[in-house]
Amino acid sequence: MHFVVFLSVPVWSGVNVAGVSLKSLHPALGTDADKEQWKEVHKQVVDSAYEVIKLKGYTSWAIGLSVADLAESIMKNLRRVHPISTMIKGLYGIKEDVFLSVPCILGQNGISDVVKVTLTPDEEARLKKSADTLWGIQKELQF
């Protein structure tokens, strides 16, 4: 399993289709008991960049399209929600100066708000573990 998969936290409790919670329809969603193996889907999504690099040698189009989408939100002050790396200290019980990619509202002045997603206790614990892991690496960096 790649390091990124370990740090990535799928929020299964928030997955919905047309407002219908998949977790309410399929309580085992994303767990080891999940016969449909949604955990594997999460891993495939995270690993997709590595697959593109393996096949093409680079991911410049994906990066370019992502940057263009962010720039459009800023330039047109669209205030759309994007997953953006931002300081998360004080959220979800995280006490360190760690930056994580979380849903943020982006407009002409940059990030105006962080969307506070309701997490299950397990999801919150996994997010804190990811933050702690990043902090463990970050605090050792010297400039």
C-alpha positions in Angstrom: 0.0 0.0 0.0 1.4 3.4 -0.9 2.1 6.0 1.7 -0.5 8.3 0.2 -3.2 5.7 0.6 -2.3 5.5 4.2 -2.6 9.2 4.7 -5.8 9.6 2.6 -9.0 9.4 4.6 -12.1 8.3 2.6 -15.2 9.9 4.2 -17.6 7.0 3.5 -20.2 8.6 5.8 -20.5 11.5 3.4 -20.9 9.5 0.2 -24.3 10.0 -1.4 -26.1 9.8 -4.7 -28.8 12.4 -5.3 -28.8 13.1 -1.5 -29.2 9.4 -0.5 -26.5 8.2 1.8 -24.8 5.1 0.5 -23.8 4.2 4.1 -27.5 4.0 5.1 -28.1 1.7 2.2 -24.9 -0.3 2.6 -23.7 -0.1 6.3 -20.5 -2.1 5.5 -19.4 0.4 2.9 -15.6 0.9 3.0 -15.1 -1.6 5.8 -13.3 -5.0 5.8 -16.8 -6.6 5.7 -17.7 -4.8 2.5 -18.3 -7.5 -0.1 -18.2 -4.8 -2.9 -14.7 -3.8 -1.8 -15.1 0.0 -1.8 -11.7 0.2 0.0 -10.1 -1.1 -3.2 -11.9 1.7 -5.2 -10.4 4.3 -2.9 -6.9 2.7 -3.4 -7.4 2.8 -7.2 -8.4 6.4 -7.1 -5.4 7.4 -5.1 -3.1 5.2 -7.3 -4.5 6.6 -10.5 -1.8 9.3 -10.7 0.9 6.6 -10.4 -0.8 4.6 -13.2 -0.9 7.7 -15.5 2.8 8.3 -14.8 3.6 4.7 -15.5 1.8 4.7 -18.8 2.6 8.3 -20.0 5.6 9.3 -18.0 3.9 12.4 -16.6 0.6 13.9 -15.4 0.9 17.4 -16.9 -2.6 17.6 -18.3 -4.2 16.6 -15.0 -2.2 19.2 -13.2 -2.9 21.8 -15.8 -6.6 21.2 -15.7 -6.6 21.3 -11.9 -4.7 24.6 -11.9 -7.0 26.1 -14.5 -10.1 25.1 -12.5 -8.6 26.7 -9.3 -7.6 29.8 -11.3 -11.1 30.2 -12.7 -12.7 30.1 -9.2 -10.3 32.8 -8.1 -10.5 35.0 -11.2 -14.3 34.9 -11.5 -14.8 34.8 -7.7 -17.0 31.7 -8.1 -16.7 30.7 -4.4 -16.7 27.0 -5.4 -15.7 24.1 -3.1 -12.4 22.6 -4.0 -10.1 20.1 -2.1 -7.3 22.5 -1.2 -4.3 22.0 1.1 -4.8 24.4 4.0 -3.8 24.9 7.7 -6.1 22.6 9.6 -4.9 23.3 13.1 -7.9 23.6 15.4 -10.2 21.5 13.3 -11.1 17.9 14.2 -8.9 18.1 17.3 -5.7 18.7 15.4 -3.3 20.7 17.5 -0.2 21.0 15.2 0.5 23.4 12.3 -0.3 20.8 9.6 -1.7 21.4 6.1 -4.2 18.9 4.8 -6.3 18.9 1.7 -9.9 19.5 2.8 -12.9 21.0 1.1 -12.5 24.8 1.0 -14.5 27.6 -0.6 -12.2 29.4 -3.1 -12.8 32.9 -4.5 -11.0 36.1 -5.4 -9.4 36.5 -2.0 -8.3 32.8 -1.8 -9.7 30.4 0.7 -12.7 32.1 2.4 -14.0 29.2 4.4 -13.1 25.6 5.2 -16.1 23.3 4.8 -16.5 21.5 8.2 -17.5 18.0 7.1 -19.2 15.9 9.8 -17.0 12.8 10.3 -17.6 9.6 12.2 -15.4 9.0 15.2 -13.4 6.5 13.1 -12.9 9.0 10.2 -11.9 11.7 12.6 -9.4 9.4 14.3 -7.9 8.5 10.9 -7.7 12.2 9.9 -5.9 12.9 13.2 -3.5 10.0 12.5 -2.7 11.4 9.1 -2.1 14.8 10.6 0.1 13.3 13.3 2.1 11.3 10.6 2.7 14.5 8.6 3.6 16.4 11.7 6.2 13.7 12.6 7.8 14.2 9.2 7.4 18.0 9.1 8.9 18.7 12.5 12.1 16.9 11.5 12.6 19.2 8.5 15.5 21.7 8.8 16.0 24.8 6.8 
